[in-house]
Amino acid sequence: MLDGMSPRLPDEPARSGREYYGVRAVDLLAIGLFWTFLAVVSAAARELDPRIPGVSPRVMSVVHMATFAEYALWAVITVPIWWLTSRYNIEGGRRVGRVLVFLSLGVAIAIGVDSLLLALRESLMFDLGGFRRRPSPAIVWFGFLDDLMVYFAVLGAGVARDYFLRYHAHLEDTARLQEQLGQARLDALRAQLNPHFLFNTLNAVSALAERDPKGVRRMIARLSDLLRYTLDESTEQEVPLHRELDLLGEYVELMQIRFQGKLSVDVRVDDDVSEALVPNLILQPIVENAIKHGVSQVNGSGQIELRARREGDRLVVTVTDSGPGPGGGAEGVGLRNTNARLREMYGASHRVVLRQAASNGSNPIGGTEAEIALPYHTAPIGPPAR
């Protein structure tokens, strides 16, 4: 490998200080347009200069030719200068040495350009009689300073371009790493959630094995459907709300078999939110938490009410149980994981609240109310800003 550069895949972003960005087609186009624009402006300024009235068209054509030749020469020189500023940037421990090299190179280029342009003007003016004049010694010895200033401008533009490309690549790398980190965290949370749900369901099956064999067979059938769903949808982080409700229906049937008719679940979902995207397996742990820490803590029948509605640009889902309230239990593993998943997926745009449910006409069952609010969307959205 050249210059100790480590091998990398073609699509892998530059990470090493030795990496560089070659001059691209868009750079060549920008260079050509920039120097052409300067040449046109300079030629127009000479045409309108009131200090040179009465100059013959032949003389002006020669002047314009020299002008366009000068800017064309600088356009050609700009390409290797930009390549060098990226290939041998001034970062790191070689900063002083490379600055001296660029300075020496600039002086050499300026002297060379000045000498070449002086010879070109002499050649073009050879047959113009009185307009041909010998430059003064000061111009011969110090005329290159103007070209040196042009070189520094080109060098500065090359350094700015290199810093911009490196900064842009750094932002892309950072965004990619944040996305990978968020995905890894989500996968870890789901890996924890699935066994948690499975173990709880198996415990319910075990509790009914002797009392209700028929119910156990139905529970095993529903559990099989649930496992098939979770395996088939394992790569999807978001699903439409109606699909999530279908999965919840399977789980609710399992729990109703377990509670032997002492559990009722009322689902109220507005029609305009059925296609909204929600995190996969977001509702089951909320309802499970309501059952475990709510209705299972009281005697007699238990009630759970689930409502989904849209409030402005948010989807709001509330799960209310008829249990003893937040003081009667704690936030379970499923609810903690749900909160963590929402934080990873939506950042500060989500809300999870666990509170005492007010018993009134719209909510007669009381107990605990868990409210989830997340951005309403029907198409995937990008990762949250960090």
N, C-alpha and C positions, 0 to 999 in steps of 0.2 A: 504494500500500500504506500502511496506517496505521502511524505511528510508525517509519517506516523499516524495517519488517519485510520480509525478503526472502521471495519466494514459495517454497513447498515443497509436496511431495506430501502428501496427507492422512495417509498412514501413516508419514511420515518423523518420527522423534523430534525433540523440541525440543532445539535446540543453542545457541540464542542467549540472552544475558542478558535480552533483551526478550520472550522467549516467556513465556507464563504458562499456568496450569492453571485453567480455569474450575471453578466449583462443580458437581460432578457429582450425579447422583441419589443415589448412595451417601452423599455428604456431607450432602445434605439429610435423608436418613433418619437419619444419625448425629446431626445437630443436633436434629432433632425428638425422637428418643428420649432424648438427653441432657437437654434442658431439661424434657421431660415427667417424667423420673425425678426431677430436682431439685424440680420443683413438687410431685409426690406426696410426696416425703420431707419437704419443708417443711410441707405441709399436715398430714401425720401428726404431725410434731413439735409443731405448734400444738395439735392435738387432745389430745396427751398432756402438754402443759406444765402442771405442777402450780401454776404461779403465777397461772393465770387460771381458777380453779374457778368454777362457777356461771354461766358466760357462756351466754346464751341461744343456741339453735340458729340463730336468725335472725342474730345478730351473727357467729357462727362461719361461717355461709354467706357473709356479706359479706367476712369476712377471707380465706376460701379463694378467693373470686372475685378479690379483689385480688391474691392470691398467684399464681394461674394467669395473670392478665392480665400481671403483671410478667414472669414467665418466658416467656410467649408473645412479649412485646415483645422480650426479649433474643434469643429464637430467630430472630425476623425480622431483628434488627440483625446477628446473627452472619454471615448470608449475605453482605452487602456487605463486611463487615470481612475475611472470608476471601478474597473476590475481590480486595480492594485489597492484601492482604499478598502475594498472588502476582503481581498485575499490576504493582505498584510495590514490588518487594522492596528490601531495604536493602543489597544487595550493590553493589559498584562505587564509583565516585567520588561518587555522590550520597547516600552513607550518612547524613551529618550532617543534610543538608537534609530527607531523607525521615523521619528519626527525629523531627525537630521538627514536621513536618507531622502525623505519626501522633499525637504527643503533644497537639498543639493540637486535632486532631480528636477525640481521646479526651476532653479536657476539655469540648468542646462537646457531645458525645454524652452524657456523664455528666450535665451540667447539664440538658440537654433531657429525658433519661429521668427524672431526679429530679423535675423540674417536672411532667412529664406524670403520673407516678405519684402525686405529691402531690395534683394536681387530681383524679385518679381516686378516691383515697381520700376526699377531701373530698366528692365527689359521692355515693359509696356510703354514707358515714356521715351524710348530710344529715338523714335521717329517723330516726336512732337515738338521739335525745335526749342523755342524759348521756354517751354514748360519743363524741359529737362534741366535739373539742377542737382548739384552735388550736395549731399547732406553735410551738416556741420559736424565737427568732431564730437561735440556733446551728444548729438543724436546717435552717432555711431557707437559711442562708448556706453551711454546710459539709456538708449532707446528701448532696451529690453525690459526696463522696469514696468512699463505699461503691460507688456505681455506677462510679466511675473504676477501682476495683480490679477490678470485674467486667470492665470494658472491657479492662484489661491482660491478664487471664486469657484472654479471647477472642482478643485480638491475639496472645498467645504461642502459643495453639493453632493459629492460622492460619499463623504463621511456621513452627512445627514441621511442619505439614502440607505447606507449600510445600517445605521442605528435604527432607522424606521423599520427595515425588514427584520432585523433581529428582535426588535420590540414586538412586532406583529407576530413573529413565530413564537416568542415567549408567551404572549397572551393565548395563542392557540394551544400551546402545550399545557398551560395552566388550566384552561377550560377543559381540555381532554382529561387531564388528571383528576379534576374535580368531578367530572362526569363518571369516570371509572370508579372513583372512591365512593360516590353516592350510590352507584349501581352495586358495588360490593357490599355496602352497608344494607341496602334493601334486600339483597340476596341472603345476607346473614340473618336479617330479621324474619324473612319468610321461612328460612330453614328452621328457625326456632319456633315459629308460629305453627307450622304444619304438624310436627310431632306433638306439640302441646295440645292441639285440637284432637289429634288421633288418640292420645292417651286418655283424655277426658271422655271421649266417646266410648272407648273400650271399657273404661270403668263403669259407664252407664250400662253397657251390654252385660258386664259381669254382674251388676246388681240385680238385673232382671232374669238372669239365666234360669233360676229355679222357680220364680214366681210366675213368669209369663213367657214360656218358650216360643209361642207364636209371635209375640211382640219382639222377641230377640231376633227371630228370623227376618222380620220386617226391618229391624234396626240394622242388621247386617247388610240387607239389600240396599238401604239408603246410604249406609256407610260406603259400600262399594261404589255407588254413584258419585258420592262426594270425592272419594279418592281418585276415581277416573277423571273427574272434572279438574281437580287440582293438578294432576299429572299432565293432562292435555293443555292446560292453560299456564303451565309453569313459567313460560318465557314472557308472558304478558304482564306488565305492571299495571295497566289500566284496562278496564272493560266497561261497556255501557251499563248503566244502572239496572236496566231490566234483566240483564244476565246475572248480575250480582244478586238480585232479588230471587231469581230462579234457584241459585245455589243456596240462598238463605232458606228458601222453602224446604229444601231437602233437610237442612239442619234442624229447622223448627219441627218437622215431622218426627225426626229422631227424638227430640226432647219431649214432644207430646206423648210419644209411646212410653218414654221413661217415666213421665209424671202421671201416667194412667188417667188421662182426661182432666187433670188438675192444672193445666197450663193452656191459656188462650193467648193468641198473638193477633193483633189487629194491625194491618199494614195499610197506610194511606199515602199514596204517592201521586203527586200532581202529574197530569199528562205531559206537561211541557218539560219535564226533567227526566223522562224515561231513557232518553238517548245520551244524557250527560255521562261523561267518562268519570269513573271513580277508581281508586286503587283496588286491585284484585284482592279478594278476601278481606274487605274492609268492614263489612257489616256483621259477619259471623262472630268475631271476637267481641264486638260491642254487645250483641244479644247474649252471647255466652256469659259476659260479665254481669249483665242484668239478671240472668237466671241464677248464677252461682252466688252473687253477693246481694241479690234482691229477692226474687220470689221464693227461692229455696229457703230463705231465712224466716218465712212466716208460715203459719198454719193455714190449711185450707187451699183454695184455688189461687193461682197467681195470674196476673195479667201483664202483658207487655204490649206497648203501642209504639209502632214505628211510623214516623212521618218524614217525607222528603218533599221539599219545596224549593223554589228559587226566590232569592231575595237580592234583587239588583244583579250584580255580576258574580254572585256566590250561590253555591248549592248548599243548602242547610239540611242536615239529617238529624233528627232527634229520636232517641230511644228512651222510653219512659217505662219504668216498672212499678209494681205495686208493693215493693219491698219496704223495709224500715227506713230507707233514706240513706244518704251518704255516710251517716254515723254508724250504720249497721254493718258496714263492710269496707273493704279497701279496693283500690284499683288493682285489677288483676294483670297477669303477664300479657294477655291479649290486648288489653287497653293500653298498656305502656308501649307495646310494640306498635300499635296503631298510631299513637302519638309520634313515635320516633319515625315511622314511615312517612307520615304526612309532613313532618319537618324536613326530611330529606328530599321529598318530591316537590314541595311547594314553598319551602322556606317560611317566611313570615306571613305568607298569604293564607295560612290555614289557622283554624281555631278548634281546640278541643276543650270543652267545659263539662265538668261533672258537678251537679248541684241538686239541691232539694227541689223536687217538682211541686209546684203550687197546685193544690187541689181546687179546681174551679169547674165551671160549666164545660169548658173546652178540654179539661183534663181531670176527670173525676177519680182517677186511680191513685194519685199522689205518688209517694215513693221517690226514687232517684231518676233524674233526667240527665242523659248524656247527649251533648250537642256537638256535632261535627260540622264545621263550615270550611269549604274549600272552593277554589276558583271554578266557576261554571264554565265548562268547555266541552265541545263535542269532537274536537280534533286534538291530537297530542300536542303538548306544549313543551318548550325547552326546559332545561334544568334551572332552578332558581338562582338568582344573583346572590353571590356570597359577599 
